[in-house]
Amino acid sequence: MVLGMISTNRPSATIFLPMNIVRRTLDIDTDTDARLREMADEHGQDVAAVLAEAVALLDSVVDIGGPDIGEDRRRLDAYKKTRTAVPLDDVKAWVTSWGSANELPRPAPPKIG
């Protein structure tokens, strides 16, 4: 059994929990390997912990189950009825401005076509 450590930000309150470890072999390019090692060093973790956190983050933001075809169809039908949509360049400019001194307002969908 391997013990994993969880810090509670109090030196005397570190908790050790049993972890089930599975050994995997991954083929990655040298740049990715270097970045993983750098991230692990920056956070005082091993590469496996960095990968575990990356997978958890990916799982929280990406629907691995695939696209929601029904939702895509509803949005396409709505566009066909209203002919309104936000151009991609407007979305990109808006997102790029986030956190800046000149943050743009959310773009409104104009009529297209």
N, C-alpha and C positions, 0 to 999 in steps of 0.2 A: 504494500500500500504506500502511496505517495501522499504527503501532506501538503496542502496548499495554504498559503498564508494570506489572511485578509487583515489589512491595517485599519484601525478605527480612528486614526490620527491621534491616538494616545499611546505612547510607548509601552505602557503596561497593559494595554488592552488588545494586543494582537491576538487574533483568533486563528487557529490552525484547523483546517477542515480536510477530510479525506477527499482525494480527487481520483477519478478513474482516468488513467492515462492510456492512450492508444498511440502507438508509434506509426508515423506515416513518413513516406519519402516523397518529397516534392522536388520537381525540376523547375528551378527559377533562374532567371538571368542574373548576371553578376551585379548589375546595378540595383536590382530589387533586393538581392541578398545584402548588399552594402547598406541600403536604406533601412532594411529590417534590423540589422545589427546596430546601426546608428540610433534608431528609435529606441531599441531595447536599452542601449547604454544611457540615452537621455533620460529614460524613465526608471532606470535601475531595475529592469526586468530582463527576463530571458526572451529570446526570439519567440518561443512558443506562446508566452503570455501576450506579446504584441499581436501575434496572429490570431489568438483567441479573441482579443478585444476588437480586432479588425473585422472578424467574421460576425461578432455580435452587432457591431455598428452596421455592417452591410445588411444583416438580417432585419435591422430596425428600419431601414430606409428603402429596401428593394423587395418587391413582391416576387419571390422566387417562384411562386405558383403560376406565374404567367400573367399575361394581360387580361384585363376584364373586358372581353369582347362586347358584352352587353352595354357597359358604360361607354365604350368607344362608339357603338351604334347610336346610343342616345345623344351623344355630343354631336355626331355627324348629322343626325336628323334635326337637332336644334339649329345647327349652322345652316342647313338647307332651308329652314323656315325663316330665320332671321337675317341670314347672310351677314352676320356680324362675327368678327374674330379679331384677335390681337395679333398683328404681324410679328413674326419671330424676332426681327431686329428690334422692335419696341420692347419685347420681353427681355431680350439680352441686355439692352441699355438699362432697363429698370433694375434687373438683378445685379448688374455690374455696379450700379450706383449705391447699393445697400451699404450702410455703414460709413458712407462718405459724407463730407460736409454739404454736398450738393445732391442728396438723395432724391431721386425722382418719385413722383406719385405713381401709384399703380396705374398702368395704362388702361384706358377704356377701349372696349372693342368697337371700332368703326364698322360701318357697312362696307363689305368688300364685294365687288362684282356686281 
